[in-house]
Amino acid sequence: MTMDKSSFYDDRKFCPSCNGYQPYLMSMDHSYCVECGGTVRLFSKDDWETFNENMKAKRPKGGRPRKKKDQNKESA
């Protein structure tokens, strides 16, 4: 898997007001749409749900692996 180099000019976030991925300006607390000035998010709601479903599928199932029991050791 390779990651493409992102560029400031190509980077986009989702603007609910414009209902699309737009260029944005970043401040210390929020990012704002260049087109309308509204607050932007990283993903749209649909893309966020898809992202989370894909992450769940990639997570390992279960908890910690079981320890191998050594039959020869005595317990305290």
LOZA-580935 format. One record per residue: z, x, y of N, C-alpha, C in turn; residue number from 1; chain; residue in three letters. Coordinates in steps of 0.05 Angstrom, whole numbers. Layout:
N
(r (Z, X, Y), (Z, X, Y), (Z, X, Y), NUM, A, Ala)
...
//
This chain:
76
(r (0, 17, -24), (0, 0, 0), (0, 18, 25), 1, A, Met)
(r (-18, 13, 42), (-19, 29, 67), (-13, 11, 91), 2, A, Thr)
(r (-1, 22, 110), (6, 7, 134), (-13, 16, 156), 3, A, Met)
(r (-25, -3, 169), (-43, 3, 191), (-26, 11, 215), 4, A, Asp)
(r (-37, 30, 230), (-23, 38, 255), (-26, 16, 275), 5, A, Lys)
(r (-4, 7, 286), (-6, -14, 306), (-9, -1, 334), 6, A, Ser)
(r (-21, -16, 351), (-25, -7, 378), (-12, -28, 397), 7, A, Ser)
(r (-3, -18, 419), (9, -36, 439), (-10, -59, 447), 8, A, Phe)
(r (-35, -52, 449), (-55, -71, 458), (-63, -91, 436), 9, A, Tyr)
(r (-59, -84, 411), (-66, -102, 389), (-43, -119, 379), 10, A, Asp)
(r (-18, -112, 387), (5, -126, 376), (7, -154, 387), 11, A, Asp)
(r (14, -173, 370), (16, -201, 377), (42, -213, 365), 12, A, Arg)
(r (53, -233, 379), (74, -250, 368), (67, -279, 373), 13, A, Lys)
(r (81, -297, 359), (74, -325, 360), (86, -338, 384), 14, A, Phe)
(r (70, -352, 400), (79, -367, 423), (78, -397, 416), 15, A, Cys)
(r (101, -411, 415), (101, -439, 409), (86, -456, 430), 16, A, Pro)
(r (88, -447, 455), (75, -462, 477), (44, -461, 475), 17, A, Ser)
(r (34, -438, 468), (5, -434, 465), (-4, -441, 436), 18, A, Cys)
(r (15, -444, 418), (10, -450, 390), (-9, -429, 377), 19, A, Asn)
(r (-3, -404, 382), (-19, -383, 371), (-6, -356, 375), 20, A, Gly)
(r (-18, -335, 362), (-8, -308, 366), (-20, -296, 391), 21, A, Tyr)
(r (-3, -287, 409), (-12, -278, 435), (-1, -250, 441), 22, A, Gln)
(r (-14, -235, 459), (-1, -210, 469), (25, -217, 483), 23, A, Pro)
(r (43, -199, 484), (69, -205, 496), (80, -182, 511), 24, A, Tyr)
(r (100, -188, 528), (115, -167, 542), (143, -168, 532), 25, A, Leu)
(r (155, -145, 527), (181, -143, 515), (202, -136, 536), 26, A, Met)
(r (224, -150, 536), (247, -142, 553), (270, -135, 535), 27, A, Ser)
(r (293, -130, 546), (316, -122, 530), (326, -145, 511), 28, A, Met)
(r (323, -170, 520), (333, -192, 504), (312, -208, 490), 29, A, Asp)
(r (289, -212, 502), (268, -230, 492), (241, -217, 496), 30, A, His)
(r (221, -229, 483), (193, -222, 488), (180, -247, 500), 31, A, Ser)
(r (161, -243, 518), (148, -265, 532), (118, -264, 529), 32, A, Tyr)
(r (106, -287, 527), (77, -290, 524), (64, -281, 550), 33, A, Cys)
(r (42, -266, 548), (27, -257, 571), (12, -280, 583), 34, A, Val)
(r (3, -299, 566), (-13, -322, 576), (3, -342, 592), 35, A, Glu)
(r (26, -352, 580), (40, -374, 593), (68, -366, 603), 36, A, Cys)
(r (79, -343, 594), (106, -335, 603), (128, -345, 585), 37, A, Gly)
(r (121, -361, 564), (142, -372, 546), (153, -351, 527), 38, A, Gly)
(r (176, -357, 516), (188, -339, 496), (172, -339, 470), 39, A, Thr)
(r (167, -316, 459), (151, -314, 434), (170, -307, 411), 40, A, Val)
(r (160, -312, 387), (174, -305, 362), (156, -287, 345), 41, A, Arg)
(r (168, -275, 325), (152, -257, 308), (132, -273, 292), 42, A, Leu)
(r (140, -296, 280), (123, -312, 263), (123, -341, 272), 43, A, Phe)
(r (102, -355, 264), (102, -384, 267), (120, -395, 244), 44, A, Ser)
(r (128, -420, 245), (145, -431, 224), (132, -430, 197), 45, A, Lys)
(r (106, -437, 196), (92, -436, 170), (90, -408, 159), 46, A, Asp)
(r (84, -389, 177), (82, -361, 168), (109, -350, 159), 47, A, Asp)
(r (131, -359, 173), (158, -351, 166), (165, -361, 138), 48, A, Trp)
(r (158, -386, 132), (164, -397, 105), (148, -382, 84), 49, A, Glu)
(r (123, -376, 89), (107, -361, 70), (118, -333, 66), 50, A, Thr)
(r (126, -320, 88), (138, -293, 86), (163, -294, 69), 51, A, Phe)
(r (181, -313, 73), (205, -315, 58), (200, -320, 28), 52, A, Asn)
(r (181, -338, 22), (174, -343, -6), (163, -318, -19), 53, A, Glu)
(r (147, -303, -6), (136, -278, -17), (159, -257, -21), 54, A, Asn)
(r (178, -256, -3), (201, -238, -6), (218, -246, -30), 55, A, Met)
(r (223, -272, -33), (239, -281, -56), (226, -273, -82), 56, A, Lys)
(r (199, -276, -84), (185, -269, -108), (187, -239, -115), 57, A, Ala)
(r (190, -222, -95), (191, -194, -99), (219, -183, -105), 58, A, Lys)
(r (239, -199, -99), (267, -191, -104), (272, -189, -134), 59, A, Arg)
(r (288, -169, -142), (295, -167, -170), (313, -191, -178), 60, A, Pro)
(r (309, -200, -202), (325, -223, -211), (352, -213, -222), 61, A, Lys)
(r (372, -229, -220), (398, -222, -231), (414, -204, -213), 62, A, Gly)
(r (436, -194, -224), (455, -178, -209), (453, -149, -218), 63, A, Gly)
(r (476, -137, -219), (478, -108, -227), (470, -106, -257), 64, A, Arg)
(r (458, -83, -264), (453, -79, -292), (479, -75, -307), 65, A, Pro)
(r (479, -84, -332), (503, -81, -348), (507, -52, -355), 66, A, Arg)
(r (533, -44, -357), (540, -17, -365), (536, -16, -396), 67, A, Lys)
(r (527, 8, -405), (526, 12, -434), (554, 17, -444), 68, A, Lys)
(r (561, 2, -464), (588, 6, -475), (588, 29, -494), 69, A, Lys)
(r (607, 47, -490), (610, 70, -507), (631, 63, -528), 70, A, Asp)
(r (623, 60, -553), (641, 52, -574), (663, 72, -580), 71, A, Gln)
(r (659, 97, -573), (678, 118, -580), (700, 121, -560), 72, A, Asn)
(r (698, 110, -536), (718, 114, -516), (740, 93, -519), 73, A, Lys)
(r (765, 102, -514), (787, 83, -515), (792, 73, -486), 74, A, Glu)
(r (801, 48, -484), (808, 38, -458), (837, 45, -451), 75, A, Ser)
(r (843, 45, -426), (870, 53, -417), (891, 32, -423), 76, A, Ala)
//
